[in-house]
Amino acid sequence: MALLRPSHTHTAFSASILLAAAALLSSLIGLGRGKYIAWLFGAGPQTDAYMAAFRLPDLMNNFLVGGAVSITFVTILNHYRERDEEAEGERVLFIVLNFVVLALIAATILLMYLAGPYIRFTNPGFSAGQVVLCTHMTRLLLPAQIFLFAGSVIGATLLVRKQFLYQALQPIIYNLCIIAGGMLLHRQLGISALAIGATAGFLLGSFAPNALGAARAGVRYRWEIDLRHPGLRIWLHMTLPLMFGFGLPFLDQYFAGYYASNGAGEITRLANAKQIFSAPMSMLAQAAGVASLPFFAQLWAKGKRYEFAIGVADSVSRVVALGLLAASAMIALAQPIVGLIFGGGRFTPNDVRQTALFFALYTLSLFLWSAQAIYARSFYAAGITWLPMLASTVIVLAAFPLYGLGYRWYGAAGLALASDAGIALQAVSLAVLLHRRRMVSLAGLDYAELGRCLLAAMVSGAGVGVVFWWLGGALHRAAPGRTQWIDLVVLVAGSALWVVIVKWVLEKTGSALPRVAMKRLGMG
């Protein structure tokens, strides 16, 4: 319970545990949110419009503040702390905060006027009614980026103190606000109620908890804008690449949405598949990445290059190993997972089947998403942002044609395959760049353990898939119409069988993973 104290100073391991647990809880709530939306609105033109309404606000956030402002501020604040100039570091923080908030307010007003043309251009398959609805929800969501930015900046003061509870609460509150908005307002406002809930979620989930935590830590707001301060120039130097370099992890949804707008419900089904996929990805990649960043930045600032390299390689080995294992279960049980989460109401059995296919295809690249998130943060911890963003931009240009080809050959399923190919290029290129700059050696990865986990993943995935393909069919024949209960039984039994097979294969091949996991969790 000490981990839940707001002022608790975490280690990398305890922070990973806290953030992974929070990500799990948030993902469960997020899936509940998805279930609610699917049940109430199904997969069709209005849900496509809702999903697309987030793109322009996200684009504004990425272009004006680099999309991940806390990453750069953690590095900058650590730099000032190592020089015993913590107060000056916080002064820089508020100079940037005040300056960028004014820019965001101006951009929000401008983009509210440009929302309609943007929606028509980026969604060529939308009808006139969809464009109007999507434009309205986009305008509701644009101000939320101000709260998100302010919360991220202020939250950086807590991350450098290794206080992660407020960070852990953000996605939980955000998802609850969307659900509350829908439940309270959908009868009066329709699907637009969800956009209002999302904006409230950024205010109450991102800005409010971080502002409270910073105040408790003794950080006091100050109004100041000094365009000649060297700290502002340092921030701009680190952040400009993030503003102008658009990586595939960010643009993936834009590429897929452009083509998917031509088919009714395809944006929604792809987004739902990506949402389920994001749950384990958040636990593996984002939790590990966010938890590791302050420690990586501290090691780099102190000149401990060897410890930095070993720490990054170990983190990547762990998340890739776990990603391979998790993917095997998710692919084998894709149908009952999607059916249990989204099935029912206006989300038809055909919607479930297509979403399950997209989910399985996305999951093939789970270990790659996990690895690239940590590799990217390794560059940021070292204060290097131009190189990874330049590489990411080149990869984006190379990957975009893949989405067009994938959609032409395989429809919406081809968009998921193109996403897998693109993120493979992203992960490999970042790993090679780190290796060539002698920051993190590729030889540092635990290939033997990764091989054991890959074998365990293949055996367990095949075993679970075959057994429960047969069992699911038998249950459906014995109890037709009880789809949700059958999906639950298959999912629980399949998960249990997967655990047994994975544990057996890992132990037989001499893997230390089961023993280490039990020990780290205090169970062995």
PETA-V846541 format. One record per residue. N is the residue number from 1. PSI is psi in whole degrees, 0 to 359 (NA if undefined). Layout:
n/psi
N/PSI
N/PSI
This chain:
n/psi
1/341
2/333
3/339
4/1
5/131
6/325
7/7
8/132
9/116
10/155
11/172
12/321
13/313
14/326
15/320
16/318
17/313
18/311
19/325
20/319
21/317
22/320
23/321
24/311
25/316
26/319
27/320
28/318
29/320
30/322
31/325
32/320
33/315
34/321
35/316
36/314
37/317
38/318
39/318
40/322
41/346
42/203
43/104
44/196
45/319
46/325
47/327
48/318
49/321
50/314
51/319
52/339
53/341
54/346
55/314
56/316
57/319
58/323
59/319
60/317
61/316
62/318
63/323
64/328
65/10
66/2
67/335
68/62
69/329
70/332
71/311
72/323
73/327
74/316
75/315
76/314
77/323
78/323
79/314
80/323
81/321
82/337
83/12
84/40
85/48
86/319
87/320
88/325
89/319
90/329
91/315
92/318
93/313
94/332
95/312
96/316
97/309
98/317
99/312
100/326
101/319
102/318
103/321
104/322
105/314
106/318
107/323
108/316
109/315
110/315
111/337
112/326
113/328
114/0
115/317
116/306
117/323
118/315
119/318
120/321
121/319
122/352
123/72
124/341
125/358
126/144
127/170
128/321
129/320
130/320
131/316
132/313
133/315
134/321
135/317
136/313
137/327
138/316
139/328
140/328
141/339
142/315
143/339
144/333
145/334
146/316
147/321
148/315
149/311
150/319
151/321
152/319
153/310
154/323
155/336
156/329
157/333
158/324
159/321
160/339
161/1
162/39
163/114
164/358
165/317
166/322
167/321
168/329
169/337
170/305
171/333
172/311
173/319
174/311
175/321
176/324
177/322
178/316
179/315
180/318
181/317
182/316
183/323
184/332
185/356
186/331
187/325
188/323
189/354
190/213
191/343
192/338
193/329
194/323
195/321
196/319
197/323
198/319
199/317
200/326
201/322
202/323
203/310
204/338
205/323
206/305
207/308
208/311
209/320
210/322
211/318
212/314
213/319
214/320
215/319
216/330
217/359
218/9
219/128
220/132
221/143
222/139
223/116
224/137
225/113
226/96
227/348
228/3
229/133
230/331
231/326
232/321
233/321
234/315
235/316
236/320
237/321
238/329
239/331
240/319
241/326
242/334
243/317
244/348
245/110
246/110
247/158
248/323
249/331
250/316
251/352
252/314
253/329
254/315
255/312
256/318
257/326
258/313
259/323
260/343
261/346
262/348
263/129
264/125
265/351
266/321
267/316
268/315
269/319
270/318
271/321
272/319
273/318
274/327
275/316
276/317
277/325
278/339
279/304
280/329
281/321
282/320
283/319
284/300
285/307
286/316
287/313
288/320
289/312
290/319
291/324
292/331
293/309
294/325
295/319
296/316
297/322
298/317
299/318
300/318
301/329
302/1
303/16
304/75
305/322
306/313
307/323
308/310
309/316
310/319
311/317
312/313
313/319
314/317
315/316
316/317
317/318
318/311
319/328
320/317
321/312
322/326
323/320
324/316
325/314
326/321
327/323
328/319
329/319
330/320
331/316
332/327
333/23
334/316
335/306
336/329
337/309
338/319
339/319
340/322
341/314
342/344
343/147
344/167
345/228
346/1
347/104
348/164
349/325
350/321
351/320
352/314
353/315
354/319
355/322
356/321
357/313
358/320
359/315
360/320
361/318
362/321
363/338
364/331
365/17
366/314
367/331
368/319
369/319
370/316
371/315
372/331
373/320
374/321
375/317
376/318
377/336
378/318
379/314
380/322
381/329
382/3
383/16
384/111
385/333
386/314
387/308
388/326
389/325
390/316
391/318
392/322
393/318
394/319
395/321
396/315
397/324
398/329
399/331
400/316
401/334
402/325
403/318
404/317
405/317
406/319
407/324
408/322
409/318
410/10
411/213
412/329
413/327
414/333
415/322
416/320
417/321
418/323
419/318
420/315
421/319
422/318
423/335
424/316
425/319
426/310
427/315
428/318
429/318
430/318
431/318
432/319
433/317
434/321
435/315
436/333
437/5
438/36
439/313
440/117
441/139
442/336
443/345
444/348
445/148
446/81
447/326
448/314
449/322
450/323
451/318
452/318
453/324
454/317
455/314
456/322
457/316
458/315
459/313
460/318
461/316
462/316
463/312
464/319
465/315
466/311
467/316
468/350
469/318
470/315
471/316
472/318
473/319
474/319
475/321
476/325
477/325
478/328
479/71
480/142
481/348
482/50
483/312
484/317
485/321
486/317
487/320
488/315
489/313
490/319
491/315
492/312
493/320
494/320
495/318
496/315
497/320
498/316
499/316
500/313
501/316
502/314
503/318
504/312
505/317
506/319
507/320
508/331
509/3
510/21
511/142
512/355
513/312
514/317
515/316
516/318
517/315
518/320
519/315
520/331
521/4
522/27
523/9
524/NA
